[in-house]
Structures are given as C-alpha cells and as structure tokens.
Amino acid sequence: QVQLVESGGGLVQPGGSLRLSCAASASKFSFATMGWYRQAPGKQRELVAAITRGGSLNIDDSVKGRFTIFRDNAKNTVYLQMNSLQPEDTAVYYCKADAPWPSTLTYWGQGTQVTVSS
C-alpha cells in the first residue's frame, strides 16, 4: 500500500521560510507528476506547484518567485521550498502523486499545517 508521508510544516513569522517534504513508502514505481496543494479554512483545495518526472514545472502565480518545487526521483520524494511566507499562505498543505501511465491511480498525503503569523 503506497503512502505519502509529509513533514516540515509549522508556525513561521511573515517573511520566514519552510521546506516541506513528501516521501512515498512502499512504492515500486517512480511517480509521474508529483505536487503540492493547499487548502485554507473555508476555501477549496488549490494547486500550489507540480513537477513531472522529467522536471517540467507548473507553479501557481501567487507563489512564483517565492516557492520552489523539486524532487528526487530515486527517493520518490518531492520538496517544496517556501520563502518570503505571508499570512495568506496559511493553509494545510497536501502532497499528491500520480502513478505512471497506464495507471490512473492518484495518491494523497495526510496534510501538514503551515501557519504564517507574527
């Protein structure tokens, strides 16, 4: 059973930085696209950033220039480096990973809380 285990969330002051990690356990394949989503209270879950196995990126405009996504394919791990954090970045951050073609399976992590507050 594939599981995505996230870590790195927490409380940080405005302007601070955090790095989120998401590692896949019990996976016998390399994921296709891996990414990060977030959900703030009362809002829908939204894409933050995603990266394909080949390194192509999809980054939301609200975090461009502040957040960086990268992955280690050998470890089936994806990271989100978050700099210049602002209160509006406060949310639960979820990792998502897509199994490679021809599978249509998608996996989600349990979520990690990021709170930006002074």
N, C-alpha and C positions, 0 to 999 in steps of 0.2 A: 504494500500500500504506500503510494507516494505521498509524502508530507512535505510541506513548505514551512520552514521554521524561520521566523523573523526575529531580529534583535536590533537594538540600537536606539529605540525610541526613548523619550524622556521629556523633561522640562528644561527649557533653554530660554535665555533672555533675548529680546529682539536684537538682531544683528549677529547672533551666535550661529554656531554650526552643529550639525549632527550628521552621522553616517549610519544609514540603515543597511542591514544585511539580510539576505534571504537565501537560505541553503535548502536544497532538496535532498531528502533522505529516501533511501530505498528505490532510487531511480536507476533503471538500466539503460536509459537513453538520454541523449542530450536534447534539452528542450528547444523548440523553435523560438518563438518570441517569449521574452520574459519582461515583466514590467511592474510598475508601481501605480497603484490607485490610492485615492484618499476620499474619506467621507467625513464631512464636518456635520455637527448636530443640525438636524432639520434640512439637510441638503442631500442631493443624490451623490452616489459614488462617481468620481470622475477620474479620468486618466491623468496621471502626472507625467510619466515618462515610460517609454518602452524601448527595447533593443532586441534586434534579431540575432540569431546565432552568428550571422556574418558581420554584425556590427552596425547595421543601419538603425538610425535613431528616429524616434517620434517623441517630441517634447512639447508639453503644453506651453503656450505663450506666457502664461502667468509665472512660470518658473525659469524661463530661458535666461541664461546668463547667471543664474544663482544655483541651480541644481544640475548635477551631472550624474548620468547613469552609466554604469559599466558592468561587465560580467566576466566571470572566469568559467569558461566552458568546461574545462577539465574537472572543476569542482561543482559544476551545476549551481553556481552561486551568482546572484545579482546584487548589486550595491546601488545605493542612492546617496550621493554626497550632497548635502543641503547646506548652503552657505547663505549669509545675509537673511536669515529667517525672520519672518514678520508674523504678527499675531494672526493674520489671515491664513497662515499656513497651518494653524492648529487644526488637527483632524486625526482620525485613525487612519493609518497608512497600511494598505494591504498589498501583498506581493501576489502576482499572478503569473502562471507559466503555462504555455501551450505545448502539448505533446506534438512531436513532429508528424508530418504527413506520412501515411494516410489517416492517422488517428485524429479525432476531433475532440479529444479529451482536454479539459482545462482544469487547472488546479489553483486553489486559493490558499493563502496563508491565513492565520487566525487574526491578524491585525496587530499593530503596535501603535500606542498612543504617542503623538507628538504634540506638545503644548508649548507655545511661544508666549511668554508673559514676563513682565517685569515684577 
